[in-house]
Amino acid sequence: MRPRVDKRRSEHVSQSEESYRSAGTRILILGAGFGGLAAALKLDQQLRPSDDTSILAVDRNNDMLFTPLLWTVANGRTSPNNVVVPIRDFQKGRRFHVLHAEIESIDLDRKEVRTSGGSRPYDILVIALGSHTAVPDLPGLREHALPFHTPADALQLRNHLIDAIEAAHQVDDPVERQEWLTFVVGGAGDTGIELAAIIHDYIITGLFKEYPWLADAPVRVVVVGRAERVLPMSDPRTSHLVRQTLEQEGIEVLTGRSITGVEETAVKTSSEVIPA
Ligand SMILES: Cc1cc2nc3c(=O)[nH]c(=O)nc-3n(C[C@H](O)[C@H](O)[C@H](O)COP(=O)(O)OP(=O)(O)OC[C@H]3O[C@@H](n4cnc5c(N)ncnc54)[C@H](O)[C@@H]3O)c2cc1C
């Protein structure tokens, strides 16, 4: 037992608050997501053993969310635990330290950051606190649309898809059934396109296995984008190929259109109303 503990100690570099405060140069990284950890890893590579520098990364979470795999939670392929990586795993053998705390305020004049774990001074500050999903102030959007940014969002989406298929199974009215089987994705950028493909695939090849009598039911997955083409940040050829592939799979693509509002049983766009 003891050798294992000793080995783990030698793999991690730990540091007290006091030794951070007394270092010649204190680099404070706010956020240990993709950006914050990349900065910490790069700085670690560049530090010489003799440097009197201390690097501290602060994050409210113990784990880093690996967003590129979030879709695997939405389609039931994995659980939320499989799309996060413990932040301290990155610390092994490296010269940066981690404080698990909520960042509350930054005092630029005093060069100090207040956290739920106490204040920390800095000489160099790296701010990598991520982003919020921009939710436009459209009628009904907050009440009826689902966001997709966190493992909780992915689980909520998965549950919604399961509930929608169950509801489609239970209703007799074909119009109502079509509404339950219609899914609108707002945004035709990377994440929107990925989501549209996942929703379509999960329903057709996943959920419909449990409801084989629904296999011929008319599933509609519609992706709506404001730009004139999907993936507007990519080159036009990629946009064209992606659109072609989506349409071949039976996914409807509406570009050059905005979502203008969401109701309980419909999504309004600048050109049409989609019962959903
Ligand atoms: C569904 C989805 C799929 C994506 N897929 C891809 C992809 O395939 N490829 C790609 O390149 N990019 C992808 N992205 C984008 C990518 O996730 C972001 O570009 C990246 O996470 C940004 O890194 P960041 O360090 O700025 O922010 P984040 O990675 O979000 O890190 C911010 C960190 O700050 C912490 N934090 C925030 N506020 C506080 C506070 N007050 N106190 C303490 N801690 C705080 C958070 O806990 C978090 O750990 C995807 C995004 C989403 C939502």
The ligand as an SDF file (V2000), in Angstrom:
LIG
                    3D

 53 58  0  0  0  0  0  0  0  0999 V2000
  -21.6510   20.8000  -27.6310 C   0  0  0  0  0  0  0  0  0  0  0  0
  -20.3060   21.3780  -27.9460 C   0  0  0  0  0  0  0  0  0  0  0  0
  -19.4490   20.6870  -28.7920 C   0  0  0  0  0  0  0  0  0  0  0  0
  -18.1960   21.2240  -29.1060 C   0  0  0  0  0  0  0  0  0  0  0  0
  -17.3900   20.5160  -29.9390 N   0  0  0  0  0  0  0  0  0  0  0  0
  -16.1780   21.0110  -30.2530 C   0  0  0  0  0  0  0  0  0  0  0  0
  -15.3030   20.2890  -31.1230 C   0  0  0  0  0  0  0  0  0  0  0  0
  -15.6400   19.1970  -31.5950 O   0  0  0  0  0  0  0  0  0  0  0  0
  -14.1010   20.8390  -31.4090 N   0  0  0  0  0  0  0  0  0  0  0  0
  -13.7080   22.0490  -30.8840 C   0  0  0  0  0  0  0  0  0  0  0  0
  -12.6010   22.5110  -31.1670 O   0  0  0  0  0  0  0  0  0  0  0  0
  -14.5120   22.7510  -30.0570 N   0  0  0  0  0  0  0  0  0  0  0  0
  -15.7280   22.2690  -29.7340 C   0  0  0  0  0  0  0  0  0  0  0  0
  -16.5560   22.9900  -28.9150 N   0  0  0  0  0  0  0  0  0  0  0  0
  -16.1090   24.2990  -28.4230 C   0  0  0  0  0  0  0  0  0  0  0  0
  -15.1760   24.1470  -27.2220 C   0  0  0  0  0  0  0  0  0  0  0  0
  -15.8170   23.4230  -26.1830 O   0  0  0  0  0  0  0  0  0  0  0  0
  -14.8100   25.5370  -26.7090 C   0  0  0  0  0  0  0  0  0  0  0  0
  -14.2200   26.2610  -27.7630 O   0  0  0  0  0  0  0  0  0  0  0  0
  -13.8290   25.4430  -25.5500 C   0  0  0  0  0  0  0  0  0  0  0  0
  -14.3910   24.7290  -24.4730 O   0  0  0  0  0  0  0  0  0  0  0  0
  -13.4530   26.8430  -25.0920 C   0  0  0  0  0  0  0  0  0  0  0  0
  -12.4460   26.7090  -24.1200 O   0  0  0  0  0  0  0  0  0  0  0  0
  -12.3630   27.7140  -22.8930 P   0  0  0  0  0  0  0  0  0  0  0  0
  -11.1720   27.3080  -22.0910 O   0  0  0  0  0  0  0  0  0  0  0  0
  -12.4520   29.1150  -23.3960 O   0  0  0  0  0  0  0  0  0  0  0  0
  -13.7030   27.4640  -22.0600 O   0  0  0  0  0  0  0  0  0  0  0  0
  -14.1710   26.1640  -21.2770 P   0  0  0  0  0  0  0  0  0  0  0  0
  -13.5770   24.9350  -21.8530 O   0  0  0  0  0  0  0  0  0  0  0  0
  -15.6480   26.2790  -21.1790 O   0  0  0  0  0  0  0  0  0  0  0  0
  -13.5390   26.3700  -19.8200 O   0  0  0  0  0  0  0  0  0  0  0  0
  -13.9530   27.3900  -18.9540 C   0  0  0  0  0  0  0  0  0  0  0  0
  -13.7070   26.9020  -17.5310 C   0  0  0  0  0  0  0  0  0  0  0  0
  -13.9180   27.9990  -16.6440 O   0  0  0  0  0  0  0  0  0  0  0  0
  -14.5960   27.5170  -15.4910 C   0  0  0  0  0  0  0  0  0  0  0  0
  -15.3140   28.6480  -14.8940 N   0  0  0  0  0  0  0  0  0  0  0  0
  -16.1510   29.5190  -15.5120 C   0  0  0  0  0  0  0  0  0  0  0  0
  -16.5720   30.4440  -14.6410 N   0  0  0  0  0  0  0  0  0  0  0  0
  -16.0010   30.1550  -13.4360 C   0  0  0  0  0  0  0  0  0  0  0  0
  -16.0470   30.7550  -12.1410 C   0  0  0  0  0  0  0  0  0  0  0  0
  -16.7600   31.8680  -11.8930 N   0  0  0  0  0  0  0  0  0  0  0  0
  -15.3380   30.1790  -11.1480 N   0  0  0  0  0  0  0  0  0  0  0  0
  -14.5890   29.0690  -11.3690 C   0  0  0  0  0  0  0  0  0  0  0  0
  -14.4970   28.4680  -12.5740 N   0  0  0  0  0  0  0  0  0  0  0  0
  -15.1960   29.0040  -13.5930 C   0  0  0  0  0  0  0  0  0  0  0  0
  -15.5250   26.4360  -16.0190 C   0  0  0  0  0  0  0  0  0  0  0  0
  -15.8590   25.5220  -14.9800 O   0  0  0  0  0  0  0  0  0  0  0  0
  -14.6720   25.7940  -17.1190 C   0  0  0  0  0  0  0  0  0  0  0  0
  -13.9530   24.6740  -16.6400 O   0  0  0  0  0  0  0  0  0  0  0  0
  -17.8040   22.4830  -28.5690 C   0  0  0  0  0  0  0  0  0  0  0  0
  -18.6640   23.1730  -27.7060 C   0  0  0  0  0  0  0  0  0  0  0  0
  -19.8970   22.6300  -27.3920 C   0  0  0  0  0  0  0  0  0  0  0  0
  -20.8190   23.3770  -26.4560 C   0  0  0  0  0  0  0  0  0  0  0  0
  1  2  1  0
  2  3  1  0
  2 52  2  0
  3  4  2  0
  4  5  1  0
  4 50  1  0
  5  6  2  0
  6  7  1  0
  6 13  1  0
  7  8  2  0
  7  9  1  0
  9 10  1  0
 10 11  2  0
 10 12  1  0
 12 13  2  0
 13 14  1  0
 14 15  1  0
 14 50  1  0
 15 16  1  0
 16 17  1  0
 16 18  1  0
 18 19  1  0
 18 20  1  0
 20 21  1  0
 20 22  1  0
 22 23  1  0
 23 24  1  0
 24 25  2  0
 24 26  1  0
 24 27  1  0
 27 28  1  0
 28 29  2  0
 28 30  1  0
 28 31  1  0
 31 32  1  0
 32 33  1  0
 33 34  1  0
 33 48  1  0
 34 35  1  0
 35 36  1  0
 35 46  1  0
 36 37  1  0
 36 45  1  0
 37 38  2  0
 38 39  1  0
 39 40  1  0
 39 45  2  0
 40 41  1  0
 40 42  2  0
 42 43  1  0
 43 44  2  0
 44 45  1  0
 46 47  1  0
 46 48  1  0
 48 49  1  0
 50 51  2  0
 51 52  1  0
 52 53  1  0
M  END
$$$$
